[in-house]
Amino acid sequence: MKKLAFWGLGLVFTVMILFRMIYSKEHNKPFPLALLNIEMDTLASYVPFFPDSLNVKINHDATTQVQNEEQVCVNPKNTNELVAVWRDFRFGYRRVGYGYSTDGGLTWTDQLFTGTPYPWHSDPGLTVDSLGNFYAVTLSYLNGAPYNGLFVYKSTNGGMSWGAPVTVVDSFNNAFEDKELIACDRTHSLYSGNLYVTWTRFDYNTNTTHIKCSRSTNGGSSFIRPPVNVSDLEGVQWPVPAVGPNGEVYIAWFDYNGPRIRIDKSTNGGVSFGTDIGVQNTNGYTDDLNGGILVFPFPAMDVDISGGPYNGYIYIAFMDYGATDTDIWFTRSTNGGNTWNTRVRINDDPPGNGRDQFHPWTFVDERGVIYVVFYDRRNDPGNLLMDVYLTQSTDGGVTWSANKRVTTVSSDPTAGLIKAGLLGEYIGLTAIGGNVHPVWTDTRLGNQDVFTARVSFIRYGDVNGDGFITISDVIYLINYLWRGGPSPNPYETGDTNCDGEVTVSDLVYLINYLFFGGPIPNC
């Protein structure tokens, strides 16, 4: 029996290797991303720049190993608390790191997750509930063996410490679980507080892939098994979850059968899902951009749960291929995902200029403002060096602001010892109160590090939130200061002189700007 067991494990391992070899070379089929081989580039050279006050490095390891595949969340109860997670190679192999900030992202403390049954970690996801508890999901596996699973950590103190990992799924018969993400119901629905983990299952028994989902109804103490099947078809990958204002669970993914993006919905708290709906066709599958960067037309999705005029709208940004380069496209649904509008290009560099944009991420804040962040090569005629750009929409995705450059230094994706194929497949973004916090992979120090920034879209002086600075804002501020009127929306807009308070001095500053040629409010 022992010989038979060892023979069986050997067979499983052989199948996994063959599966990896086949699918890593055919980009028109799904392949498990966590099993991609590491390519060492010992000839890479790079002159490092140093961090500045606008772009902040999160990881503090002293190695030259890489960090990538980031996610970030902010505590809705304390906007100075942020948590980030990422894939971390500081020990020379895949782990997952976490960092926390207590000062709005200006400084960070970081460490690695521990406690899972297998030593290798990858593909981290992150969410936060309405009470400010953070949840991180990781893939854990034993390299070269058929053991792998998904595990969720919970932090109740702003990411400073984490509880023991809770199993979502572990070593399902001859399968590999890949590219997991997590979402939380932060609405007032019947399913408020539920957690939803979704991923791609690579079934080696049938050589098929399906989208799976498992839920927790007790704050992450346990997850219901077996997981629910989401996708109707096989040949799928890269699921992204989001929760609607009535507790609807949306999961969108990339379908290699099209190629296209599809979506499905659960209206009973993740117990079951309906029929898959096509979102948009794409012009290609996964591919390698200049520098060996692996990219996907995956759906970077979020839903408006603000209660505002666009409440319930679903938004998806995705990369797609053109004749000469890749761009970031946007589409929305106003009817629960049943139909989708014609896609629009939201990177505002000249079309067809041969400069790639890729790896988008989408977030909708508490006011219903949509933000999309992405890598962008518009500043490099050679289409290699990359920056991070950001744009926003305040009208439900109809119009978009001018793209804003976030990075102060362009990154060379080939810098360091590990080639750009290990740049990771996604970055992260969160926002609250007009302050936006993207996280990305940055190579200005000579290797891949996790960086962040605090980008403000607050228009100081627009205290009534109508998009303009006029006499109406003076009246609004007078009513707030002396007549018990509502506070500025968001509050920071009333701090026109940037001293951290909203007082009569701000009113004087605003009047001076409007009527006497004084300086514009701009913190």
N, C-alpha and C positions, 0 to 999 in steps of 0.2 A: 504493500500500500504506500509506503514511504517513497519507493522508487516511482510509483505512478504519480504521486503528488508532485514530486520534483519534476517529473517529465511534463506534467500539466503546466506548472509554473514556467518551465522553459519554453513551452509552446506559446503561452500567453505573451511572454517577453519577446519572442521571435515575431509574433504577429504585430506587436506594438512597434518594433523596429521597422518592419516592412511597411506598416501603415505610415510611419513618419517619413520614410524614404520616398514613398509614392506621393504623398500629399504635399510634402515640402517642395516638390518640383512642379506640381500641376496647380497653378493658381486659379483654375476654374472649378476647384473642388474644395470643400472645407478641410482644414488640417489643424491638429491641436497645437496651439501657439506656444504653450508652456514647454513643449518638447522640442522646440527649435534648437538646433545646435548653436553653441557659442563660437563665434569666429574671432580669434585673437589676431590683432594687427600690430605686430611689434615694431613696424616701421613708422607708425603714426607719430607725427610731431606737431606741436602746437605751442604758440606763444600765449601764455595765459594773461587775461585781464583780471582785474580784481573787483569784488562786489562793491556796490555803491549803496547809497541810502534809499534809492528807489526800487532796486531789485535786491531781494533778501534771500540768502542761501539758508535752507532749512536743515539739511543734514550736516553733521559735524564730525563725521568719521575722518581719520587721518590717512585713509588709504587713497589710492588712485583708481579704485574700482568704481563701478557705475551705479547710478540710481535713476530709475525711470518709472513710467506707468503710474501717474499720480492721480489722487482724488483728494478733495478738500471739502469740509463742511464747517459752518459757523453755528454756534449755540444760539438759538432764537431767543433764549432767556437772558443771555449775556453776550452781546455782540463783540466783546473783546476776546472771547474764547474761540479759538479755531483749532481744528485738528486736521492733519494731513496724513495720508498713507501712501506708500510707494513700494516698488520692487527694488530690493537692495542687494548688491553683490559684495558688500564690504568683506565678507568672509571667503570670497572667491566663488561662491555659488548662490543660487537664487534664495533670497529670504525676503521678508516684508518688513519695512520700517514704518514707524509712526512718529509724528512730531506734534507738539502742542504749543500753542501761544496763548498768553494771558493778557497781551497788550495790543490786540488787534492786528497781529501778524508782523509786528516790528522785530520781535525776537522769538526764538524757538528753542525747544529742548527736544531731543530725539533719542530713540531707542529701537530695538528690534522686538518683534513678537516672538514668543516662545510657547511651548506647551502642547503643540500638536503632535500626533503620533509619528509623523514623518518629518525628516529634517529639511526638505526643500519646500520653499513657499513661492507663490507667484500670483499675479493677476489680482491685486487687492481692489476691493470696492469699499465704499464708506457711505453711511447715512447718519442722520440725527433725528430723534423724535421731538415732539412738541415740548417735552419737558427738559430737553437739553442733554439727554443720554445719547452717546455716540456708539455706533455699531460698525465694526470692520469685518469684512468677509475675506478669507484667503483660501487659495488652493494649496493643499499640502500633499506632497507625494514623495516616494522613495525613488530616486533616479535609477533607471535601469531595471525596475521591478514593477509588477502590476498592482501596486498599492497606491491609492490616491483618494482624496476626499476634500470636502469643503467644510470650513469651520468658521464660526462667528464669535468674535470677542465683543464685550460690552464694557464701556467706561461710563461711570456715573460722576466723575470728577473732572470733566473737561479734557480727557485724554491723558491725564497724569499717570493713571494706572488702569489696568484692564483685568477683567475676570478671566477665569479659565475658559478656553475655547469650547464652544458647544457644537456638536456635530450636526451638520445639515445632511450630508450623505457621506458614506465611507466605503470604498472598495466594492462598489457594485460589480457584479459578475462580469469580468472581462470587458471593462469599459474605462474610459478616461473622461473625467469631468473637467471642462475647460471654460475659461473666460467668463467668470462669474461676476455679477454685480448685485447690489442690494438696494432696496427702496423701503421707505417707511410711510405709513398712512398718518399724515399730520393734520388731517381734517377732523371734523366732528361727526363723521359717519359712524355707522354701526361697527365698522372695522377699525376705528381709530386706534393707533398704536401697533397695528399688525406690521410685521416685517415680511418682506418678500425677497427671496434669493432666486435668481434665474441664471441659467448657464446652458452651455452646449454639452450634450452627452455624445461622445464618440463610442459607439457600440461596435466592438471588434468582432462580435459574433455574427453580425449582419453587415458590417462595413457601412453603417448608416450613421447619420447625425440627427438629433432631435433637440428642440428647445424644451427645457424642463423648468419647473418652478416649485419651490417649497416655501411654506409659510410658517410663521410663528405667531401665536395668538396670546403669548404670555411674556412679552418683553424680552424675547430672545433666550428664555430659559430652556426651550426645546423647540424643535422643528418637526412638523408633521411629515411622516414618511408612510408610503413611498411618495416621491414627488409627482406632481401633476404634469402630464404631457401638454404642451402649449401648441406646438406647430403641427399642422395637418400633414405637411410634406416632410420628407427627409432631404438631406443636402442643404442644411441651413447652419448658420453660425452667427455669433456676435449679438446676443440679445441684450437689450437695454430696457430696464423697468422704470415706470413712473406711476404715480397714483393721482387720480382725478378728484374733484371736489366732493363727490358723493361716495368716495371709497372705491371707485372703479380702478382695477389694476390693468394697466396697459403694458404690454411687452412688444417691442419692435425688434426686428433682426434683419440680417442680410440673407437673401435666398439665392443660392447659386443656380437654381433652376431657371431663373429669368434671363439675365440677372436682375434682381429687383429688391426693394425693401418691402417687407410685410409687417403687419401688426395684428395682434389679437387682444381681446379684452375679457376680463372677468368682472361680473357684477355681483358675485356672491363671496367676496373676500378671498379669492384665489382658490376656491374649492374646485372650480371648473372653468374652462375657457371656451369661447365660441368658435366661429369659423374665421380662418385667416383672411385678411383684407389686404389687397395690394395698395401700397402707398405711392411709390414712384419706381419706374424702371431706371436702371443705371446703364452707363455706357461700357462697363467692364466689371471685372472681378477684382480680386486683390492683385497687387503688383508691387514692384520694387522701384522706387524713385531714385534719382541721382544720389549717389552716396550709399546705396543699398538699403534705403529706408522702406520697410514693409508697410503698406497702406491698404486700407479697406474702405469701401463705401458703407460703413456701418452707420446706423441711425443714432445720432446724439439727440436724445429726446427729453423733453420736460413738459409739464402740464401746468396751466395757470390755475391755482387754487386760492387766488387772492380775494375772491368775492367781488371783484371789480367788473368793468364792462366786458372783459374778455374771459371771464371765469369759465373754466372747462375747456378752453381752446387747447389743442395739442400741437406742439411745435417740434419739428425735426430738422436738424441741420446735418448735412452729409457731404462728404467729398465725392466728386465724380470727375471723370476723365473728359478732356476736350481734345482737339486736334493737336495742340502743342503743349498743354500743361493741364494740371488739375486745379479745380476751383471748389469753393464752398457754396453749396446750394441750400435753400431753405424752402420748406413746405409746411402747411398748417391744415388742421381739420377743425371746423367749428361745430361739428355735429357728432362728437364722440368717436371719431375715427372712421365713420362710414364712408366719407368722401374726402378728397384732398385737393387743395388748389394747385394750380400750375406752379412749378418750382421757380424760384428767383435766385439769381446769383447775388451774394451779399459781400464778397470781397470786392473792393472798389478800385483795384488797380486795372489798367487797360486790359480788356479781354484779348486772349490769344497772344500774350506777350512772352510766353515761354517760361513763366515763373510759377512755381507750384505753391498751392495752399493745401494743407492737409491736417489731419487729426483735430477735427472740431470738437468742442463740447458746449452744451447748452444748459442754461439755468434761467428760471423765472423767479423773480424775487417776490416779496410779500406785497408789493404794489402792482404786480402784474407786468413789470418791465422784463423784457427778454434780453438776455446777454448771450453772445456766442463768441468764444475764443478759439483761435486756431494758429498753427504754425504758418509762416508766410515768408516766401523767398523774393519778394518784389524788389528788395534793396540790393540783390546780387545779380549782375548780368550773367554770371556763370551758373545761376540756378542751383547753388549748393548751400551757401550760408543761409541760415533761417533766423527769423525773429518771431515773436509772439504778437499777434494783433487781436483787437477786441472791438466789437460793435454792439450797439444796443438798439432796440425798438420799443417805443412807448405807445404804439398804436396797434398792438396785436400782430405785429409782423408785416404790416402794410408798407412801412418805410423804415429805413435803417440809417443810423448815424454814420458819419464819416469814420472809417476804420481808424482806430487809435493804436499806435505802436506802444506796447508795454515794455519790451526789452530795451535796455540802454546799450547793449552790446549784441551784435549778431553772433550766433553759434555755428560752429563747424561740426556737423554731425559725425564726421569721421575722426574727430579728436579722441585720443585715449587709446587704450589697449583693446577695447572691444568694439567691433565695427557697428555701423548704424542699424544693421538688422536687429540689433538688440536695443534700439532706441525706445522700444515699447510701442504700443498701438494706440495709446490714448493719453490725454492730459486731463486737468480738472478745473473746476470753476464753482464758486459760490458767491453770493451777494446778499447784502441786507442794508437797508437805509441809504441806498445810493452808493455804498462802498462795495467795490467788486474785488474779489480775491482769486485770481487765477494761480494755478500751479503748473509748472512745466519742467522739462529736462533742459538744462543749460550747460554749455561746455566752455564757458569763458575762462574757467580755471584749468582747462586742459583735459578734463574728463567729464563724464555725465554726472551732474549734480541736480538736486531738486531746488528750484527757485520759486519765489512768489513775489507778489507786489500788492500794494493797496492802491487801487485805481478808483478815483472819485468821479462819478457822473453827477454829483450834487451841483446844482446851480445856486450858489450862494446869493441870497437876496430875493429869490423866487419863493417867498415864504408861503404863498397860497397854492403853490404847486401847479399853476396854470401854464408854465413854460415860458413866461415873460417876466421881466422886472419892470414894474410900473407903479403908479401912485396907489394902485390897489394893494400892493404889498406893504406900502407904508400904513395904509388904513388897517390892514390885517394885523400888522405888528403892534399898532396902537391898541387894537382891541384885545390882543393877547396880553400885553404888558399891564394894561390898566382896567380893562373891562371884563376880564374873565373869559375872553374868547378862546377859540381852539388854538393849540400850539402850532408852530410852523410845521409843515409837512414836506419832507422829514424835518426833524427838529433842527438839524445842523444848518439848514438853509437860513435860519434866523441869525446865525452867528456871522454877520457880515464883516466884522472887523477881525475875525479869526482869533479871538482871545479865549475860546472855549466856553463862553457863556452867552446867553441871549439877554441883553439888558438894554437900557435906554441908549447906551453908547452905539449899539448896532443900529438903532433907529436913526441917530444922528448921522452915522456913516452912510446909511442908505439914502437919506435925504440929500446929503452932500453929493453923492454920486448922481442922483437923478436930476438935481436942479442947479448944482454949482460946479459941475465939471470935476468932481472928485474921482478917486480911483475906483475901478470896478471891483465889486466884492469877488474875491478869488483866493481861497485859502490853499 
